[in-house]
Amino acid sequence: MPYSFLTPGNVLSYEQAELSRQYPYRGEIWLYSRDHIFFRSRMGATPYPPKSPTPQGSFRNIASSKGSSAHDGRAGALEMVTQMPVDILHEIFCHLHPVDVLSLSRTTRSLRKILLEPHARGIWRRSLANIRGFPLCPPDLNEIQYASLAFDNFCTFCLATGGVGRVLWVCRVRCCQKCMKQQFASEDELDLWIPEDIYIEKPDSIFPCVQSSKSVEGRRKLLYFLPTTRKYLQELNDIAVSKDGSALSTWSQEKKDIQAMRITHAALCEYWNAHWSYRRPSRSSPSCVWEIVIVLSLILLLAVLWRQKLLIDA
């Protein structure tokens, strides 16, 4: 493409050139550097704006000249992600690990809205399918609940991250030691709560339960999950009031089928957790006080290194 050349002797700077007056057809101008100007023979090209000189002075002057554009730029860059076409976002999210999808759903409101919409279940389904050997989602949970149960590391009730051991797959919860005492009941308590007119031979075949960590007389007692147990007891009380034997048998068979499904699925999850799931190497985590001391020491070190800059900005 032919170009005509204008030497720096004719144009000393962009400010002195006064391009808007001398060259009204801005589409013809191709700004290449501060010392040279080229004229393009093709019309309609958008001119490349000249770079403004770097502001002189301290770091504070540069920040003040930009105003709040730095903060707005960061916010705008994050919003641009959600402004992409939804089908493209879905295709990207489908290739992520469930842990990453969970983190994205808790990042911003716009991302949470995208990932929690009903038509976004395919994202979670394909993300879970990326995990090798991971069992399919059970019918009593949706994909989001299943991903949170398997890959989150906090208690379902108090959201504590410390002391949360294995997942209680049959009860569909993660539970710390403190909440275990509040959210589970013993066998003796369950026997007292069941209506007198109703006899259940094996409560563990109906009510979700786990084995206690402590053994009594060489036997580990069962602990029953209270939220589901209360719901079942309310249904039993209604049946006891109606005195309908067929309703009791139908209810018992339905709950036994649900419990059998949970136990079977829990066994698959336990096998996956023992043979396939990734485990971080165990390490002794420092105490909270020690972490605070480290952070304060680093802040003090940075203040000493940047003391001159801080004094100038002040």
LUMTOR-496795 format. One record per residue (C-alpha): residue in one letter; x negated, y, z. Coordinates in Angstrom, 3 decimals. Last residue first. Layout:
% LUMTOR-496795
("A"; (X; Y; Z)) ...
//
This chain:
% LUMTOR-496795
("A"; (-1.926; 11.525; 52.534)) ("D"; (-2.947; 10.245; 49.109)) ("I"; (-6.563; 11.283; 49.715)) ("L"; (-6.603; 9.683; 53.173)) ("L"; (-5.170; 6.445; 51.790)) ("K"; (-7.755; 6.331; 49.043)) ("Q"; (-10.555; 6.820; 51.561)) ("R"; (-9.132; 4.194; 53.935)) ("W"; (-8.734; 1.555; 51.237)) ("L"; (-11.249; -0.955; 52.601)) ("V"; (-10.312; -0.277; 56.218)) ("A"; (-6.583; -0.500; 55.534)) ("L"; (-7.085; -3.731; 53.587)) ("L"; (-8.906; -5.283; 56.548)) ("L"; (-6.177; -4.179; 58.965)) ("I"; (-3.495; -5.719; 56.744)) ("L"; (-5.494; -8.957; 56.493)) ("S"; (-5.846; -9.138; 60.272)) ("L"; (-2.140; -8.480; 60.751)) ("V"; (-1.267; -11.329; 58.371)) ("I"; (-3.646; -13.762; 60.094)) ("V"; (-2.334; -12.886; 63.565)) ("I"; (1.261; -13.337; 62.386)) ("E"; (0.384; -16.788; 61.010)) ("W"; (-1.179; -17.759; 64.338)) ("V"; (1.943; -16.694; 66.212)) ("C"; (4.175; -18.752; 63.896)) ("S"; (2.158; -21.881; 64.541)) ("P"; (0.004; -23.423; 61.911)) ("S"; (1.327; -26.339; 59.827)) ("S"; (-0.479; -29.631; 60.291)) ("R"; (-0.583; -31.233; 56.900)) ("S"; (1.271; -34.067; 55.210)) ("P"; (0.759; -34.328; 51.500)) ("R"; (3.954; -33.361; 49.670)) ("R"; (6.138; -36.260; 48.742)) ("Y"; (7.650; -36.857; 45.318)) ("S"; (10.619; -39.193; 45.083)) ("W"; (10.283; -42.495; 43.259)) ("H"; (9.761; -45.440; 45.618)) ("A"; (11.148; -44.632; 49.084)) ("N"; (13.522; -41.834; 48.112)) ("W"; (14.777; -43.814; 45.125)) ("Y"; (15.448; -46.848; 47.327)) ("E"; (17.207; -44.683; 49.910)) ("C"; (19.296; -43.123; 47.145)) ("L"; (20.339; -46.530; 45.832)) ("A"; (21.264; -47.666; 49.354)) ("A"; (23.260; -44.470; 49.860)) ("H"; (25.218; -45.201; 46.680)) ("T"; (26.224; -48.617; 47.974)) ("I"; (27.089; -47.266; 51.429)) ("R"; (29.122; -44.415; 49.971)) ("M"; (31.050; -46.707; 47.642)) ("A"; (31.797; -49.092; 50.523)) ("Q"; (33.005; -46.140; 52.607)) ("I"; (35.356; -44.993; 49.868)) ("D"; (36.721; -48.507; 49.375)) ("K"; (37.202; -48.899; 53.126)) ("K"; (39.022; -45.577; 53.279)) ("E"; (41.526; -46.676; 50.623)) ("Q"; (42.033; -50.080; 52.236)) ("S"; (42.715; -48.533; 55.642)) ("W"; (45.154; -45.973; 54.246)) ("T"; (47.122; -48.624; 52.379)) ("S"; (47.231; -50.841; 55.478)) ("L"; (48.348; -47.913; 57.649)) ("A"; (51.000; -46.800; 55.171)) ("S"; (52.363; -50.352; 55.060)) ("G"; (52.676; -50.403; 58.837)) ("D"; (54.704; -47.192; 59.047)) ("K"; (55.072; -46.040; 62.635)) ("S"; (55.632; -42.408; 61.497)) ("V"; (53.917; -41.044; 64.615)) ("A"; (51.044; -43.524; 64.296)) ("I"; (50.600; -42.622; 60.626)) ("D"; (50.334; -38.934; 61.494)) ("N"; (47.847; -39.744; 64.257)) ("L"; (45.804; -41.804; 61.820)) ("E"; (45.627; -38.882; 59.387)) ("Q"; (44.387; -36.629; 62.180)) ("L"; (41.834; -39.260; 63.129)) ("Y"; (40.539; -39.392; 59.549)) ("K"; (39.961; -35.638; 59.454)) ("R"; (38.285; -35.668; 62.855)) ("T"; (35.992; -38.498; 61.729)) ("T"; (35.021; -36.665; 58.542)) ("P"; (33.812; -33.605; 60.471)) ("L"; (32.424; -35.751; 63.348)) ("F"; (30.027; -38.122; 61.569)) ("Y"; (29.945; -41.269; 63.660)) ("L"; (26.848; -42.396; 65.535)) ("L"; (26.180; -46.128; 65.714)) ("K"; (24.200; -47.772; 68.467)) ("R"; (20.796; -49.281; 67.890)) ("R"; (20.468; -52.617; 69.573)) ("G"; (17.570; -54.009; 71.607)) ("E"; (19.281; -53.320; 74.926)) ("V"; (19.882; -49.693; 73.890)) ("S"; (17.949; -48.449; 70.864)) ("K"; (17.232; -44.779; 70.195)) ("S"; (17.160; -43.462; 66.626)) ("S"; (20.918; -43.889; 66.372)) ("Q"; (22.282; -45.655; 63.322)) ("V"; (24.420; -43.670; 60.951)) ("C"; (28.173; -43.356; 60.466)) ("P"; (30.909; -42.581; 57.972)) ("F"; (34.238; -43.957; 59.314)) ("I"; (35.962; -46.839; 57.509)) ("S"; (33.708; -49.927; 57.583)) ("D"; (31.982; -48.559; 60.714)) ("P"; (35.326; -48.729; 62.546)) ("K"; (35.351; -52.521; 62.292)) ("E"; (38.472; -54.071; 63.876)) ("I"; (40.696; -51.003; 63.757)) ("Y"; (43.720; -51.212; 66.042)) ("I"; (46.433; -48.576; 65.976)) ("D"; (49.063; -48.137; 68.714)) ("E"; (46.489; -46.716; 71.120)) ("P"; (45.508; -43.874; 68.787)) ("I"; (41.742; -43.685; 68.037)) ("W"; (40.085; -40.974; 70.133)) ("L"; (38.926; -43.160; 73.020)) ("D"; (37.301; -45.712; 70.733)) ("L"; (35.541; -42.876; 68.872)) ("E"; (34.005; -41.594; 72.109)) ("D"; (32.680; -45.044; 72.972)) ("E"; (31.132; -45.446; 69.529)) ("S"; (29.193; -42.198; 69.850)) ("A"; (29.952; -38.903; 68.175)) ("F"; (27.984; -36.882; 65.624)) ("Q"; (27.978; -33.173; 64.727)) ("Q"; (26.827; -31.632; 68.006)) ("K"; (24.082; -34.023; 69.082)) ("M"; (22.805; -34.383; 65.524)) ("C"; (22.811; -30.593; 65.263)) ("K"; (19.814; -30.293; 67.572)) ("Q"; (17.911; -33.137; 65.925)) ("C"; (18.244; -31.575; 62.481)) ("C"; (20.798; -32.727; 59.921)) ("R"; (20.844; -33.184; 56.178)) ("V"; (24.296; -34.152; 54.995)) ("R"; (26.233; -36.511; 52.699)) ("C"; (27.399; -38.777; 55.588)) ("V"; (26.255; -41.944; 53.818)) ("W"; (23.125; -40.214; 52.499)) ("L"; (21.872; -38.988; 55.861)) ("V"; (18.763; -37.356; 54.412)) ("R"; (15.572; -37.996; 56.306)) ("G"; (14.078; -35.589; 58.790)) ("V"; (14.899; -31.971; 59.439)) ("G"; (12.783; -30.942; 62.437)) ("G"; (12.020; -27.511; 61.072)) ("T"; (13.876; -25.954; 58.155)) ("A"; (16.892; -24.690; 60.091)) ("L"; (20.006; -23.988; 58.022)) ("C"; (22.217; -24.444; 61.127)) ("F"; (24.736; -26.861; 59.564)) ("T"; (23.250; -28.433; 56.427)) ("C"; (19.753; -28.451; 57.894)) ("F"; (17.021; -27.295; 55.541)) ("N"; (14.753; -28.940; 52.982)) ("D"; (16.815; -28.826; 49.808)) ("F"; (16.177; -31.510; 47.181)) ("A"; (18.650; -34.353; 47.703)) ("L"; (21.568; -32.658; 49.431)) ("S"; (21.250; -29.455; 47.412)) ("A"; (21.187; -31.398; 44.155)) ("Y"; (24.251; -33.425; 45.198)) ("Q"; (26.175; -30.335; 46.253)) ("I"; (25.450; -28.697; 42.906)) ("E"; (26.299; -31.837; 40.927)) ("N"; (29.685; -32.306; 42.563)) ("L"; (30.230; -34.718; 45.406)) ("D"; (32.847; -37.417; 46.179)) ("P"; (32.390; -39.063; 42.769)) ("P"; (28.700; -39.836; 43.327)) ("C"; (26.085; -38.122; 41.112)) ("L"; (23.942; -40.676; 39.318)) ("P"; (20.951; -42.211; 41.038)) ("F"; (17.461; -40.708; 40.492)) ("G"; (15.045; -43.127; 38.829)) ("R"; (13.064; -40.379; 37.112)) ("I"; (14.420; -36.916; 37.683)) ("N"; (15.333; -35.263; 34.357)) ("A"; (18.921; -36.506; 34.741)) ("L"; (19.331; -34.123; 37.674)) ("S"; (18.583; -31.204; 35.363)) ("R"; (20.967; -32.582; 32.753)) ("R"; (23.841; -32.726; 35.261)) ("W"; (22.966; -29.372; 36.802)) ("I"; (23.009; -27.624; 33.443)) ("G"; (26.126; -29.524; 32.354)) ("R"; (27.936; -28.165; 35.380)) ("A"; (27.614; -24.680; 33.879)) ("H"; (31.180; -24.755; 32.458)) ("P"; (32.574; -24.470; 35.984)) ("E"; (30.582; -21.302; 36.815)) ("L"; (27.986; -21.708; 39.537)) ("L"; (24.878; -21.220; 37.377)) ("I"; (25.997; -18.026; 35.620)) ("K"; (27.418; -16.438; 38.767)) ("R"; (24.260; -17.259; 40.704)) ("L"; (22.159; -15.710; 37.961)) ("S"; (24.219; -12.503; 38.139)) ("R"; (24.180; -12.443; 41.935)) ("T"; (20.414; -12.707; 42.080)) ("T"; (17.888; -15.253; 43.342)) ("R"; (19.917; -17.988; 45.034)) ("S"; (21.038; -19.765; 41.847)) ("L"; (17.478; -19.512; 40.557)) ("S"; (16.136; -21.372; 43.588)) ("L"; (18.656; -24.178; 43.113)) ("V"; (17.701; -24.424; 39.436)) ("D"; (14.032; -24.600; 40.413)) ("V"; (14.665; -27.408; 42.914)) ("P"; (16.766; -29.222; 40.307)) ("H"; (13.716; -29.291; 37.994)) ("L"; (14.115; -27.212; 34.864)) ("H"; (14.806; -28.426; 31.312)) ("C"; (18.555; -27.720; 31.493)) ("F"; (17.824; -24.142; 32.579)) ("I"; (16.347; -23.266; 29.203)) ("E"; (19.269; -24.674; 27.197)) ("H"; (21.772; -22.968; 29.484)) ("L"; (19.969; -19.647; 29.124)) ("I"; (20.053; -19.987; 25.343)) ("D"; (23.780; -20.807; 25.424)) ("V"; (24.432; -17.789; 27.625)) ("P"; (22.847; -15.320; 25.237)) ("M"; (20.242; -13.170; 27.012)) ("Q"; (21.515; -10.353; 29.196)) ("T"; (20.880; -12.417; 32.328)) ("V"; (17.147; -12.371; 31.718)) ("M"; (17.226; -8.669; 30.876)) ("E"; (18.411; -7.967; 34.410)) ("L"; (15.079; -9.048; 35.806)) ("A"; (13.173; -6.769; 33.444)) ("G"; (15.493; -3.899; 34.328)) ("A"; (14.849; -4.265; 38.046)) ("R"; (11.123; -4.217; 37.479)) ("G"; (11.387; -1.267; 35.172)) ("D"; (13.566; 0.659; 37.613)) ("H"; (10.921; 0.282; 40.304)) ("A"; (8.189; 1.502; 37.982)) ("S"; (10.386; 4.269; 36.591)) ("S"; (10.960; 5.779; 40.023)) ("G"; (8.876; 8.863; 39.353)) ("K"; (6.324; 8.320; 36.591)) ("S"; (4.506; 11.558; 37.264)) ("S"; (4.571; 10.852; 41.016)) ("A"; (2.802; 7.532; 40.537)) ("I"; (0.072; 9.104; 38.408)) ("N"; (-0.381; 11.947; 40.850)) ("R"; (-0.632; 9.533; 43.793)) ("F"; (-3.307; 7.512; 42.050)) ("S"; (-5.458; 10.593; 41.951)) ("G"; (-6.100; 12.969; 39.127)) ("Q"; (-5.964; 12.918; 35.342)) ("P"; (-2.989; 11.578; 33.473)) ("T"; (-3.941; 9.224; 30.642)) ("P"; (-3.346; 10.938; 27.320)) ("S"; (0.003; 10.306; 25.637)) ("K"; (-0.019; 7.589; 23.022)) ("P"; (1.238; 8.767; 19.672)) ("P"; (4.621; 7.498; 18.544)) ("Y"; (4.658; 4.937; 15.701)) ("P"; (6.745; 6.449; 12.966)) ("T"; (9.728; 4.436; 11.736)) ("A"; (9.363; 3.588; 8.075)) ("G"; (12.104; 4.887; 5.839)) ("M"; (10.000; 5.980; 2.906)) ("R"; (7.076; 4.080; 1.486)) ("S"; (4.046; 6.151; 0.462)) ("R"; (2.606; 6.128; 3.950)) ("F"; (0.531; 9.061; 5.070)) ("F"; (-2.361; 8.310; 7.404)) ("I"; (-3.478; 10.450; 10.320)) ("H"; (-6.855; 10.268; 11.986)) ("D"; (-8.491; 11.335; 15.239)) ("R"; (-5.840; 10.370; 17.790)) ("S"; (-5.224; 6.989; 16.241)) ("Y"; (-2.885; 5.279; 13.779)) ("L"; (0.128; 7.529; 13.396)) ("W"; (1.923; 6.477; 10.212)) ("I"; (3.885; 9.417; 8.816)) ("E"; (6.391; 8.949; 6.006)) ("G"; (9.424; 8.459; 8.249)) ("R"; (8.748; 11.810; 9.849)) ("Y"; (9.804; 13.605; 6.725)) ("P"; (9.554; 17.148; 8.164)) ("Y"; (5.758; 17.238; 7.860)) ("Q"; (4.407; 20.684; 8.672)) ("R"; (7.059; 21.696; 11.218)) ("S"; (7.682; 18.454; 13.169)) ("L"; (4.048; 17.483; 12.804)) ("E"; (2.817; 20.406; 14.813)) ("A"; (-0.808; 19.527; 14.004)) ("Q"; (-2.083; 21.377; 17.017)) ("E"; (-0.410; 19.015; 19.500)) ("Y"; (-1.475; 15.954; 17.573)) ("S"; (-5.102; 17.036; 17.674)) ("L"; (-7.824; 18.550; 15.537)) ("V"; (-6.133; 18.064; 12.190)) ("N"; (-8.079; 19.415; 9.216)) ("G"; (-11.506; 18.479; 10.487)) ("P"; (-10.158; 15.165; 11.721)) ("T"; (-9.842; 14.014; 8.108)) ("L"; (-6.545; 13.433; 6.303)) ("F"; (-6.359; 10.298; 4.193)) ("S"; (-3.788; 9.400; 1.559)) ("Y"; (-2.526; 5.804; 1.697)) ("P"; (-1.598; 3.343; -1.002)) ("M"; (0.000; 0.000; 0.000)) 
//
